[in-house]
Amino acid sequence: MDLRNEDLPVTLQAFDLLDNKEIFIAEQIVNSQSEVSTFTNRYAGKLIKAKKAAVNDNKSYSSNAPVQKRSSSSANIVMILIILIIAALVIYGFSTGWIQEKLNLKV
């Protein structure tokens, strides 16, 4: 199977035919003619389909694509607990008069 350079990247899919039904075997996004040859040689005798790869498909399989780190939910819980503890201490300090005494406030 020969493809033009302007057609790359493409998605190659291999199917096995059984009773006039296509059974999916493998799929690979290829970026060069040598990868096309490797795929077609690996699945020789199978039905091979090619379709233009979407830009998003190509990036998701690229090893150089940046990985989005998921924010840690445990760090969020710790921050919320710290804020709640500080708020509780401020409320307690005002209710007992300790903050007013230490800051010389007349409220």
Buried (B, 14 or more C-beta within 10 A) or exposed (E): EEBEEEEBBBBBBBBEEEEEEBEEBEEBBBBEBEBBEBBBEEBEEBEBEBEEBEEEBBEEEEEEEEEEEEEEEEEEEEEEEEEEEEEEEEEEBEEEEEBEEEEEEEE
